[in-house]
Amino acid sequence: MGRPAHCDEARPAHCDDVGVTSMTGAPLPADRYTHGHDASVVARHARRTAERDAAHLLPHLRAGMRLLDVGCGPGTITTGLARAVAPGEVAGIDVSAAVLEQARAHAILEGVTNVRFETGSAYALAFADGAFDVAHANQVLQHLARPVDALREVRRVVRPGGLVSVRDADYATMVAWPRSPLIDRWLEVYHAVSARNGADADAGRRLRAWMLEAGYVDVEVTATVELFDDPAAAADWGRSWYERALHSNYRAQAVEYDIATDAEVVAIAEGWRAWAERPDAFFMFAQVCCLGRVPA
């Protein structure tokens, strides 16, 4: 397998603009990541596991498979996928060099040796055609301005008949109880920021359509409901969004785009913290999973 091209490390870290070049060297438009890679975001992502967040894919994996994890983040799902295909090779790519350092450290801690992590972009994968048997992307397409282009590029590096798995939340299905005007406003601002970035926060419902447009066949759709249905889980979720509303790209971009004032975003964060302290707090939303095949 080839080595992924490195992203431009000179870009401002707080922006998380993803500027890459195509295989021909031509510049591609930059994406802006609505979350960014603040510690509050990465810490939440690091709780993900293959057993929980790629449960729809694990039954299809076999020893010896070659697997690509696109947008792997801190690598906690990637290491689980690597165990499932060992001794097969696994490559995890992400646009953030810093978060990949965490992924490498996690793999060492877990004793997983058949995985490597490199900076790279879903729009310009530095791998040969058909290099992988399987590709996986969790919570990635919702942040891309050109998800179908990314899916076509992923299709290129997966062999004919190979499997591609994508999974994304659908923010419009997010429901909190008790109702909070500030959490309602959080969701309204989130949708507006995501749309201004050219992305779709409600990506879950569009995954099948995107995969079909990108040329996949035998596309299967499943869904799960994410529940925060006890006081400890709801409090943890609410505190996480309190931190992310204050420190992630959400705040900076909402203000930059004139979608909300900084004071309003701070109030939204405080709304999350107050909600998290409620003993009756409850939250749920849909996660949509798609499995598609590369045409033989």
Backbone bond lengths (Angstrom), bond angles and torsions (degrees), N, CA, C in turn:
res aa  C-N    CA-C-N  psi(-1)  N-CA   C-N-CA  omega(-1)  CA-C   N-CA-C  phi
1 M - - - 1.460 - - 1.521 109.31 -
2 G 1.327 116.38 142.96 1.455 120.65 -179.05 1.511 112.94 -77.38
3 R 1.292 116.33 169.27 1.464 122.95 -179.58 1.521 109.10 -93.87
4 P 1.352 118.58 127.40 1.450 120.52 -178.84 1.520 111.51 -64.17
5 A 1.335 115.25 145.63 1.459 120.15 176.25 1.517 109.97 -68.39
6 H 1.312 116.73 144.19 1.458 120.72 -179.79 1.519 110.72 -83.97
7 C 1.347 114.38 144.22 1.458 120.18 176.27 1.518 109.31 -77.86
8 D 1.283 115.81 166.09 1.463 122.17 179.48 1.517 109.58 -73.57
9 E 1.322 116.93 109.78 1.450 120.69 -178.09 1.524 112.27 -79.29
10 A 1.345 117.90 -2.85 1.457 120.12 -178.98 1.520 112.76 -82.91
11 R 1.338 117.76 -9.32 1.456 119.17 -178.17 1.530 110.10 -67.30
12 P 1.352 119.12 152.29 1.459 120.64 179.15 1.520 110.84 -60.66
13 A 1.325 116.64 129.37 1.462 120.43 -174.59 1.517 112.00 -64.01
14 H 1.356 117.41 -31.39 1.457 118.77 -175.50 1.517 112.33 -74.71
15 C 1.305 118.00 -16.19 1.462 120.83 -175.85 1.516 112.45 -84.99
16 D 1.327 117.93 -35.62 1.443 122.35 -175.92 1.529 111.89 52.89
17 D 1.318 116.36 37.66 1.458 121.06 170.91 1.514 108.03 -75.82
18 V 1.328 116.48 132.80 1.456 120.36 -176.95 1.514 108.31 -102.39
19 G 1.331 117.45 94.89 1.446 122.18 178.34 1.517 109.79 -103.35
20 V 1.319 118.83 120.93 1.457 122.49 -176.42 1.520 108.78 -134.73
21 T 1.326 115.32 172.00 1.457 120.84 173.53 1.508 110.01 -114.17
22 S 1.303 115.71 153.79 1.452 121.54 178.39 1.522 109.72 -76.89
23 M 1.331 116.41 176.26 1.457 121.26 179.07 1.531 111.08 -62.87
24 T 1.333 116.92 -20.94 1.467 120.25 178.46 1.522 112.22 -91.49
25 G 1.338 116.90 -2.13 1.450 121.25 179.95 1.513 114.18 91.98
26 A 1.333 117.88 -2.45 1.463 120.67 179.57 1.531 109.79 -76.06
27 P 1.346 118.52 140.62 1.462 120.11 -179.90 1.518 111.48 -68.40
28 L 1.323 115.88 143.17 1.455 122.09 175.96 1.527 108.92 -107.80
29 P 1.338 118.37 151.74 1.461 120.48 178.68 1.523 111.20 -59.55
30 A 1.333 115.81 149.23 1.459 121.28 -178.11 1.523 110.95 -85.89
31 D 1.328 115.83 141.19 1.460 122.29 168.61 1.520 108.36 -94.45
32 R 1.324 115.99 154.52 1.460 120.97 171.93 1.520 107.71 -117.63
33 Y 1.308 115.76 127.35 1.460 122.90 -175.74 1.526 108.54 -84.87
34 T 1.323 116.53 117.81 1.456 121.65 -176.26 1.522 111.87 -61.72
35 H 1.331 117.89 -35.35 1.465 120.63 179.98 1.521 111.84 -83.65
36 G 1.329 116.81 -46.33 1.449 120.32 -171.49 1.522 110.95 77.58
37 H 1.320 116.04 -175.44 1.464 120.74 -175.33 1.521 112.50 -115.64
38 D 1.321 116.64 34.44 1.447 119.59 172.78 1.528 109.95 -59.86
39 A 1.324 116.06 153.81 1.468 120.52 -178.52 1.522 111.85 -56.69
40 S 1.342 117.92 -33.01 1.460 120.59 179.77 1.524 111.66 -65.70
41 V 1.321 117.17 -31.62 1.468 122.49 178.59 1.527 110.07 -77.35
42 V 1.320 116.08 -50.77 1.461 120.74 -175.79 1.526 110.75 -63.50
43 A 1.323 117.14 -36.10 1.466 119.94 179.04 1.520 110.96 -61.50
44 R 1.323 116.47 -38.96 1.470 119.58 177.84 1.518 110.55 -68.71
45 H 1.337 117.09 -42.29 1.457 120.92 179.30 1.527 111.32 -63.08
46 A 1.318 117.10 -31.88 1.465 120.96 -177.46 1.516 112.93 -70.48
47 R 1.310 117.90 -8.10 1.467 120.88 176.35 1.534 112.22 -83.93
48 R 1.310 116.74 -10.33 1.460 119.82 -177.42 1.525 110.51 -72.82
49 T 1.328 115.60 147.91 1.459 121.48 176.34 1.524 109.45 -135.88
50 A 1.323 115.95 157.52 1.464 119.84 176.39 1.523 110.49 -63.49
51 E 1.316 116.46 -39.86 1.464 120.52 -177.74 1.525 112.00 -61.16
52 R 1.310 116.37 -33.58 1.464 119.71 -177.96 1.524 112.02 -96.71
53 D 1.321 117.53 -42.91 1.461 121.32 -169.94 1.522 114.13 -100.94
54 A 1.319 117.62 -7.11 1.465 120.76 173.77 1.530 109.81 -130.32
55 A 1.325 115.88 30.97 1.470 120.28 -178.57 1.521 112.07 -60.81
56 H 1.329 117.58 -29.39 1.463 121.43 179.46 1.523 112.30 -71.07
57 L 1.347 116.28 -22.57 1.469 121.10 -177.36 1.519 112.85 -95.01
58 L 1.312 118.35 -34.08 1.470 121.66 -172.27 1.529 114.30 -52.88
59 P 1.334 120.07 -39.96 1.475 118.44 -179.43 1.525 114.17 -63.67
60 H 1.322 117.71 -16.55 1.465 121.93 -178.24 1.522 112.68 -93.61
61 L 1.321 118.01 -4.27 1.463 121.52 -175.97 1.517 110.92 -91.92
62 R 1.337 115.21 145.48 1.461 122.03 -179.32 1.525 109.63 -135.13
63 A 1.307 115.45 154.35 1.462 120.57 177.49 1.526 110.32 -57.58
64 G 1.324 116.42 136.54 1.456 121.55 177.16 1.510 114.75 93.21
65 M 1.328 118.65 -8.52 1.462 120.49 178.64 1.531 110.92 -67.72
66 R 1.330 115.87 150.57 1.460 122.46 172.89 1.528 107.23 -100.19
67 L 1.333 117.06 127.91 1.459 120.93 -170.63 1.527 110.45 -131.65
68 L 1.330 115.76 140.14 1.460 123.38 176.06 1.525 108.76 -114.55
69 D 1.347 116.61 127.92 1.462 121.79 175.58 1.521 107.88 -109.16
70 V 1.337 115.88 111.08 1.467 122.68 -175.34 1.525 109.20 -92.41
71 G 1.335 116.85 127.22 1.456 120.43 -177.06 1.515 110.89 68.84
72 C 1.327 115.88 49.96 1.468 121.43 -169.20 1.518 113.88 -74.01
73 G 1.340 118.47 -16.85 1.452 120.05 179.65 1.520 112.04 58.36
74 P 1.335 118.46 -139.27 1.458 120.90 -176.59 1.524 114.92 -74.53
75 G 1.334 117.35 4.23 1.452 121.29 167.10 1.512 117.11 81.44
76 T 1.314 118.36 10.77 1.463 119.25 -177.17 1.529 112.29 -72.73
77 I 1.334 117.60 -30.06 1.468 119.68 171.44 1.523 109.62 -76.23
78 T 1.311 116.93 -41.02 1.465 122.30 -175.53 1.519 111.59 -57.53
79 T 1.321 117.36 -42.81 1.467 119.88 -178.84 1.524 110.67 -65.23
80 G 1.320 117.54 -36.39 1.463 119.76 176.60 1.513 112.12 -66.53
81 L 1.332 116.68 -38.82 1.462 120.22 176.46 1.525 110.37 -66.45
82 A 1.343 116.70 -36.90 1.462 120.47 178.81 1.524 111.14 -63.51
83 R 1.318 116.55 -39.29 1.464 118.96 176.57 1.531 110.77 -61.89
84 A 1.325 116.23 -37.30 1.466 120.42 -175.93 1.521 112.51 -69.46
85 V 1.332 118.18 -26.73 1.471 120.46 -177.49 1.521 112.78 -109.64
86 A 1.320 117.48 0.21 1.474 119.93 -179.55 1.520 110.37 -53.62
87 P 1.347 117.66 138.21 1.461 128.21 8.02 1.526 114.16 -88.29
88 G 1.336 118.17 16.96 1.456 120.75 178.69 1.518 111.67 -62.04
89 E 1.339 116.42 155.26 1.458 121.96 -177.31 1.520 111.46 -85.09
90 V 1.330 116.02 141.19 1.455 122.70 177.30 1.518 108.85 -126.72
91 A 1.345 116.17 134.72 1.460 122.05 174.37 1.517 108.04 -119.08
92 G 1.325 116.13 130.20 1.453 121.72 173.99 1.512 109.17 -111.68
93 I 1.338 117.35 130.95 1.458 120.08 178.49 1.523 109.99 -122.24
94 D 1.320 115.24 149.03 1.457 121.74 175.56 1.522 107.29 -155.06
95 V 1.331 117.00 159.31 1.457 120.04 -179.73 1.524 112.29 -81.50
96 S 1.327 117.56 -14.29 1.456 121.44 -176.24 1.518 111.16 -101.03
97 A 1.339 116.67 114.24 1.461 120.64 177.30 1.520 111.19 -64.49
98 A 1.332 117.22 -36.14 1.467 120.51 -177.74 1.522 111.57 -65.12
99 V 1.336 116.61 -43.63 1.459 118.61 -178.69 1.525 110.87 -69.32
100 L 1.326 117.54 -27.78 1.468 120.64 177.03 1.525 111.57 -69.03
101 E 1.317 117.44 -28.36 1.463 119.06 173.99 1.523 110.14 -62.97
102 Q 1.314 116.63 -38.09 1.465 119.95 175.50 1.522 111.08 -65.70
103 A 1.333 116.32 -38.98 1.465 120.21 179.08 1.528 111.06 -62.73
104 R 1.327 116.66 -43.21 1.467 119.83 179.12 1.525 110.70 -63.77
105 A 1.329 116.52 -42.06 1.460 120.25 179.22 1.523 110.74 -64.00
106 H 1.323 116.35 -38.44 1.468 119.79 178.98 1.526 111.01 -65.26
107 A 1.328 117.58 -42.81 1.460 120.92 179.22 1.526 110.82 -61.55
108 I 1.327 117.14 -41.45 1.468 120.75 177.90 1.519 110.04 -63.23
109 L 1.325 116.63 -44.62 1.460 121.08 179.97 1.524 111.52 -61.09
110 E 1.333 115.99 -37.49 1.463 120.75 -179.10 1.523 112.64 -83.98
111 G 1.321 118.21 -6.16 1.453 121.11 -179.65 1.512 113.95 71.29
112 V 1.345 117.08 26.78 1.468 122.19 179.59 1.523 108.14 -94.99
113 T 1.323 116.38 117.84 1.467 120.71 -172.96 1.523 114.23 -110.96
114 N 1.336 118.60 -5.70 1.461 120.65 -177.42 1.523 112.18 -99.62
115 V 1.351 117.10 29.42 1.456 122.15 -179.37 1.521 109.22 -133.79
116 R 1.333 115.95 144.69 1.454 121.02 173.23 1.517 108.34 -136.70
117 F 1.312 115.77 153.13 1.456 122.17 -174.57 1.523 109.40 -124.68
118 E 1.339 115.56 133.09 1.463 121.33 -178.37 1.527 109.65 -141.00
119 T 1.339 116.16 149.59 1.454 119.31 172.96 1.525 109.34 -70.72
120 G 1.304 116.45 142.32 1.456 120.83 -179.35 1.511 110.89 -179.83
121 S 1.313 116.38 168.14 1.461 123.53 -177.02 1.524 110.45 -120.90
122 A 1.313 115.59 141.57 1.466 120.65 176.87 1.511 112.22 -63.14
123 Y 1.330 118.01 -20.21 1.456 121.06 -179.27 1.527 112.96 -82.00
124 A 1.325 117.48 -17.58 1.470 120.70 -174.73 1.522 108.89 -148.90
125 L 1.313 116.00 75.23 1.467 121.48 -177.13 1.521 110.25 -78.17
126 A 1.311 116.17 127.69 1.469 120.67 -177.37 1.527 110.50 -89.30
127 F 1.321 115.65 56.05 1.460 122.65 177.44 1.517 108.94 -130.33
128 A 1.313 115.59 154.48 1.459 120.84 178.38 1.521 111.18 -69.08
129 D 1.325 115.67 157.51 1.461 120.32 173.75 1.525 109.39 -55.99
130 G 1.343 115.73 135.06 1.456 120.28 174.90 1.519 114.71 67.06
131 A 1.334 117.96 25.19 1.472 120.75 -175.96 1.516 113.00 -71.88
132 F 1.338 117.96 -21.05 1.465 121.11 -173.43 1.528 111.25 -123.02
133 D 1.331 114.33 155.82 1.463 121.21 172.16 1.523 111.29 -87.87
134 V 1.329 116.07 -30.81 1.463 122.49 -174.05 1.523 108.92 -142.16
135 A 1.330 116.26 144.43 1.462 121.82 169.41 1.519 108.90 -129.73
136 H 1.325 115.50 149.65 1.456 122.28 -174.83 1.520 108.85 -137.78
137 A 1.337 116.89 139.19 1.468 121.52 175.02 1.523 108.13 -145.03
138 N 1.311 116.25 116.65 1.463 122.10 -178.60 1.529 109.56 -111.30
139 Q 1.337 116.62 122.23 1.461 122.77 177.05 1.538 111.25 57.11
140 V 1.311 116.16 42.75 1.466 121.77 -178.39 1.524 111.06 -111.29
141 L 1.336 117.73 -50.47 1.466 120.70 -171.34 1.522 112.12 -62.01
142 Q 1.325 117.90 -29.25 1.464 120.29 179.99 1.523 112.64 -63.78
143 H 1.332 117.02 -16.24 1.460 121.10 -178.01 1.528 113.13 -103.97
144 L 1.323 117.96 0.99 1.462 120.84 -175.22 1.523 111.29 -101.38
145 A 1.319 115.25 139.67 1.466 120.24 176.21 1.527 111.42 -75.26
146 R 1.342 117.11 -23.81 1.468 121.60 -178.01 1.528 110.25 -130.69
147 P 1.329 117.17 67.18 1.468 119.69 -175.67 1.523 113.75 -62.67
148 V 1.328 117.38 -34.07 1.466 119.23 -179.50 1.519 110.28 -68.81
149 D 1.338 117.74 -39.04 1.464 120.16 175.56 1.517 110.79 -61.11
150 A 1.325 116.79 -41.86 1.462 119.93 178.53 1.527 110.77 -63.90
151 L 1.316 116.95 -42.04 1.468 120.25 178.69 1.525 111.72 -64.05
152 R 1.311 117.69 -35.93 1.470 120.50 177.11 1.530 110.44 -66.57
153 E 1.329 116.40 -39.22 1.455 119.64 179.11 1.529 110.67 -68.25
154 V 1.317 116.99 -39.66 1.466 119.90 175.39 1.527 110.17 -63.07
155 R 1.321 116.68 -41.85 1.472 120.24 178.15 1.525 110.90 -58.16
156 R 1.320 117.40 -36.69 1.466 120.76 -179.06 1.523 112.59 -59.73
157 V 1.347 116.67 -38.50 1.471 119.27 -173.53 1.521 112.70 -91.80
158 V 1.334 117.52 3.56 1.466 121.77 176.13 1.522 108.27 -106.24
159 R 1.305 116.34 135.99 1.473 121.17 -175.39 1.524 110.98 -63.49
160 P 1.334 118.14 155.80 1.463 121.15 173.20 1.533 110.53 -54.70
161 G 1.306 115.65 131.81 1.454 120.83 -176.84 1.511 113.36 86.39
162 G 1.339 117.32 -7.23 1.457 121.17 -179.40 1.521 111.95 -73.60
163 L 1.323 114.64 169.65 1.462 122.10 -170.46 1.531 110.66 -112.03
164 V 1.331 116.41 138.67 1.456 122.05 175.05 1.528 108.73 -126.08
165 S 1.316 115.79 131.46 1.462 122.79 -177.53 1.521 109.56 -118.60
166 V 1.331 116.71 128.83 1.458 121.61 174.20 1.521 108.67 -130.08
167 R 1.309 115.09 146.56 1.475 120.84 -179.32 1.520 107.98 -145.80
168 D 1.338 115.65 130.71 1.461 120.29 179.47 1.515 110.83 -146.29
169 A 1.322 114.62 150.10 1.455 120.78 172.98 1.526 110.01 -75.34
170 D 1.325 114.68 166.48 1.460 122.27 174.25 1.522 106.18 -127.56
171 Y 1.337 115.94 101.72 1.461 120.28 -170.66 1.527 113.19 -63.59
172 A 1.315 117.81 -27.05 1.459 119.27 -179.66 1.521 112.30 -67.73
173 T 1.327 117.55 -14.70 1.464 120.89 177.50 1.527 111.78 -89.30
174 M 1.320 118.05 0.42 1.466 120.62 -176.63 1.521 110.32 -74.78
175 V 1.329 114.79 126.38 1.464 121.69 -176.13 1.523 108.67 -132.65
176 A 1.324 115.24 129.34 1.465 121.10 176.52 1.526 109.74 -114.07
177 W 1.318 114.36 143.55 1.468 120.65 169.21 1.516 108.03 -135.46
178 P 1.307 117.95 136.24 1.456 128.85 -3.58 1.528 111.93 -64.27
179 R 1.333 116.35 152.11 1.454 120.54 178.24 1.528 109.36 -61.06
180 S 1.304 115.42 140.56 1.456 121.63 179.69 1.523 108.49 -134.06
181 P 1.335 118.26 120.89 1.479 119.64 177.00 1.527 112.16 -57.29
182 L 1.325 117.22 -31.68 1.459 119.65 -179.34 1.525 111.40 -72.96
183 I 1.332 117.98 -37.06 1.465 120.01 175.85 1.528 110.13 -71.11
184 D 1.331 116.96 -36.67 1.462 119.45 173.41 1.531 110.35 -58.94
185 R 1.317 116.66 -41.84 1.465 120.57 178.96 1.526 110.81 -68.59
186 W 1.337 116.85 -37.45 1.473 120.42 174.76 1.522 110.63 -53.55
187 L 1.332 116.26 -46.79 1.459 120.31 -177.15 1.524 110.87 -68.07
188 E 1.320 117.01 -39.10 1.464 120.89 177.63 1.529 110.51 -62.07
189 V 1.325 116.78 -44.54 1.466 120.98 179.02 1.518 110.64 -66.52
190 Y 1.331 116.80 -40.71 1.468 119.77 179.72 1.525 110.56 -60.16
191 H 1.324 117.07 -47.84 1.461 120.37 178.14 1.536 111.07 -57.58
192 A 1.329 116.62 -42.94 1.459 120.38 -177.21 1.524 111.39 -67.74
193 V 1.323 117.73 -40.62 1.468 121.05 178.48 1.522 109.97 -65.40
194 S 1.328 116.53 -45.68 1.453 120.35 179.84 1.528 110.97 -60.05
195 A 1.333 116.47 -44.31 1.460 120.32 179.71 1.523 111.21 -63.94
196 R 1.333 117.27 -39.83 1.466 120.49 178.13 1.533 110.58 -63.48
197 N 1.322 116.44 -29.61 1.471 121.19 176.37 1.524 112.32 -79.69
198 G 1.337 116.69 0.29 1.457 120.32 179.05 1.508 113.52 82.38
199 A 1.330 117.11 10.22 1.466 121.80 -176.87 1.528 110.07 -106.93
200 D 1.326 116.43 179.40 1.464 121.81 -178.42 1.515 109.23 -131.94
201 A 1.322 116.78 108.02 1.466 120.84 179.09 1.520 112.13 -64.84
202 D 1.321 117.31 -21.23 1.467 121.47 178.66 1.527 110.82 -96.73
203 A 1.317 115.94 39.77 1.467 121.40 -174.00 1.514 113.13 -62.49
204 G 1.314 117.95 -30.68 1.458 120.16 -174.58 1.515 113.60 -49.34
205 R 1.312 116.77 -46.05 1.477 121.00 -176.64 1.524 112.55 -70.43
206 R 1.343 117.31 -14.34 1.468 120.61 -175.43 1.530 113.31 -102.99
207 L 1.329 117.22 -2.66 1.468 119.17 -173.21 1.522 112.44 -59.13
208 R 1.317 117.47 -46.22 1.466 120.12 -178.65 1.523 110.59 -61.94
209 A 1.332 116.82 -44.57 1.462 120.40 179.95 1.526 110.49 -61.89
210 W 1.320 117.18 -42.93 1.461 120.40 179.16 1.518 111.63 -63.51
211 M 1.328 117.00 -41.80 1.471 119.73 -179.56 1.526 111.30 -65.53
212 L 1.318 116.39 -40.79 1.460 119.45 178.27 1.531 110.61 -64.68
213 E 1.325 116.79 -41.73 1.463 120.28 179.00 1.528 110.76 -64.17
214 A 1.330 116.68 -31.78 1.463 121.02 -179.17 1.526 112.67 -81.59
215 G 1.339 117.02 -2.19 1.450 119.65 172.78 1.516 116.31 99.38
216 Y 1.322 117.98 11.95 1.462 120.40 177.90 1.531 110.28 -80.33
217 V 1.305 115.39 157.75 1.456 121.45 178.12 1.526 109.05 -125.81
218 D 1.344 115.25 168.11 1.471 121.72 178.47 1.526 111.36 51.56
219 V 1.317 116.66 44.42 1.463 121.04 -177.23 1.530 109.65 -76.63
220 E 1.314 115.80 124.43 1.466 122.73 179.37 1.524 109.30 -113.39
221 V 1.334 115.48 137.15 1.462 121.26 -177.15 1.525 109.59 -118.26
222 T 1.327 115.86 132.30 1.456 121.84 170.21 1.530 107.15 -132.80
223 A 1.313 116.00 167.59 1.463 119.71 178.45 1.513 109.75 -148.90
224 T 1.311 114.92 152.59 1.453 122.30 173.53 1.520 108.44 -129.78
225 V 1.310 115.32 162.68 1.463 120.45 176.00 1.523 108.30 -110.32
226 E 1.318 115.44 124.07 1.458 121.82 176.98 1.521 107.45 -83.72
227 L 1.324 116.47 122.30 1.461 120.90 -176.01 1.521 110.74 -118.37
228 F 1.307 115.25 135.57 1.465 122.38 168.70 1.524 104.07 -120.89
229 D 1.339 114.10 85.51 1.456 120.45 -163.65 1.526 113.92 -115.41
230 D 1.317 117.40 13.45 1.457 120.08 172.04 1.518 108.26 -134.99
231 P 1.319 118.72 159.47 1.466 120.52 -173.30 1.520 113.94 -55.66
232 A 1.337 118.09 -39.80 1.469 119.92 -177.70 1.524 111.21 -67.30
233 A 1.341 117.04 -45.29 1.463 120.71 -178.92 1.524 110.98 -66.04
234 A 1.335 117.12 -43.65 1.460 120.66 -179.82 1.528 110.63 -65.45
235 A 1.320 117.12 -40.20 1.463 120.01 179.35 1.519 110.62 -64.33
236 D 1.324 116.51 -40.34 1.461 120.34 179.16 1.527 110.61 -64.32
237 W 1.322 117.05 -42.53 1.471 121.86 178.54 1.524 110.81 -63.74
238 G 1.324 116.33 -45.45 1.449 119.78 -179.59 1.516 113.00 -64.83
239 R 1.331 116.91 -40.56 1.467 119.58 178.06 1.520 111.18 -66.81
240 S 1.339 116.21 -34.82 1.460 119.77 177.58 1.524 110.42 -61.96
241 W 1.333 117.82 -44.59 1.457 119.88 -179.25 1.526 111.59 -74.18
242 Y 1.316 117.71 -26.49 1.462 119.84 171.21 1.529 109.38 -59.10
243 E 1.336 117.45 -48.58 1.456 121.83 179.87 1.528 111.54 -65.64
244 R 1.337 116.49 -43.46 1.461 119.29 -176.80 1.531 112.00 -69.58
245 A 1.332 116.92 -36.05 1.458 118.98 177.66 1.531 110.93 -63.39
246 L 1.322 116.48 -33.85 1.461 120.16 -178.89 1.522 113.18 -80.99
247 H 1.332 117.49 -36.74 1.464 119.95 -165.13 1.527 115.54 -116.61
248 S 1.315 118.96 -14.59 1.466 119.92 -176.74 1.524 110.52 -86.11
249 N 1.339 115.40 179.15 1.466 120.77 176.98 1.527 112.79 -59.39
250 Y 1.323 116.88 -23.90 1.468 121.83 179.98 1.526 110.89 -48.99
251 R 1.329 116.64 -48.94 1.463 120.76 -176.98 1.523 111.21 -65.92
252 A 1.335 116.20 -51.96 1.458 120.24 -175.90 1.523 111.77 -62.53
253 Q 1.327 116.61 -41.42 1.460 119.54 -176.93 1.523 111.34 -73.97
254 A 1.336 118.49 -35.95 1.463 120.93 177.42 1.519 110.57 -59.73
255 V 1.330 115.65 -40.71 1.465 119.79 179.55 1.532 110.66 -73.54
256 E 1.333 116.39 -44.78 1.469 120.78 179.89 1.524 111.68 -57.49
257 Y 1.335 116.40 -41.61 1.459 120.83 -177.57 1.533 112.84 -82.77
258 D 1.335 117.25 0.21 1.458 122.37 -178.92 1.527 111.61 61.45
259 I 1.325 115.80 34.92 1.463 121.89 176.53 1.524 110.43 -87.96
260 A 1.322 116.05 -33.75 1.459 122.25 177.65 1.522 108.31 -150.21
261 T 1.327 115.61 154.80 1.458 119.34 173.87 1.525 108.98 -80.86
262 D 1.325 115.32 161.56 1.457 118.75 178.22 1.525 110.74 -62.52
263 A 1.319 117.01 -39.04 1.459 120.28 178.29 1.524 111.21 -62.40
264 E 1.328 116.31 -36.52 1.464 119.65 178.94 1.520 110.96 -67.29
265 V 1.322 117.70 -40.40 1.461 120.24 178.69 1.528 110.46 -65.24
266 V 1.327 117.36 -38.78 1.465 120.18 176.08 1.527 110.01 -62.43
267 A 1.322 117.33 -40.36 1.464 120.83 177.39 1.526 111.04 -64.17
268 I 1.338 116.85 -39.33 1.464 121.17 176.66 1.525 109.90 -60.13
269 A 1.325 116.79 -44.33 1.463 120.36 178.32 1.525 110.72 -60.21
270 E 1.319 116.98 -44.54 1.457 120.27 178.81 1.524 111.08 -63.88
271 G 1.337 116.31 -32.61 1.459 119.38 175.14 1.512 112.11 -62.35
272 W 1.332 116.44 -40.24 1.462 120.31 175.66 1.529 110.87 -62.50
273 R 1.322 117.03 -43.26 1.460 119.61 -177.95 1.523 111.09 -65.11
274 A 1.333 116.71 -41.40 1.462 119.80 178.47 1.527 111.14 -64.42
275 W 1.328 116.01 -42.12 1.470 119.93 178.81 1.525 110.63 -62.51
276 A 1.326 117.44 -39.18 1.464 121.38 -177.90 1.522 112.54 -62.83
277 E 1.313 117.13 -23.29 1.460 120.88 -178.60 1.516 113.00 -85.63
278 R 1.331 116.82 -5.59 1.465 120.40 -179.66 1.521 110.60 -75.17
279 P 1.331 119.41 131.05 1.472 120.22 178.28 1.523 113.17 -68.61
280 D 1.346 117.44 -18.97 1.470 121.55 -179.97 1.523 112.40 -102.62
281 A 1.339 117.85 15.15 1.468 120.60 -178.67 1.525 110.88 -64.40
282 F 1.332 115.12 137.70 1.476 122.62 -177.19 1.519 107.26 -147.26
283 F 1.351 116.36 139.95 1.457 121.00 179.86 1.515 108.95 -145.31
284 M 1.344 116.50 144.30 1.458 119.97 176.89 1.518 109.99 -152.54
285 F 1.348 115.00 156.27 1.461 121.00 173.24 1.520 109.03 -163.65
286 A 1.338 115.68 164.33 1.465 122.14 -177.45 1.520 111.02 -91.62
287 Q 1.332 114.52 139.65 1.454 122.73 169.14 1.536 107.06 -114.70
288 V 1.316 117.21 125.70 1.470 122.24 -177.31 1.536 108.89 -107.73
289 C 1.341 115.70 133.34 1.454 122.01 -179.16 1.535 108.79 -119.28
290 C 1.319 116.38 137.93 1.463 121.28 176.38 1.527 109.66 -129.98
291 L 1.329 115.17 135.87 1.454 122.94 171.37 1.523 107.75 -117.14
292 G 1.327 116.76 127.03 1.458 120.93 178.78 1.513 110.82 -133.99
293 R 1.339 115.76 154.76 1.457 121.50 179.91 1.519 110.56 -105.95
294 V 1.327 114.80 144.57 1.451 121.26 169.96 1.522 107.53 -75.69
295 P 1.330 119.75 129.72 1.471 120.67 -177.90 1.535 111.54 -54.53
296 A 1.319 115.83 138.90 1.459 120.57 179.32 1.524 109.59 -70.66
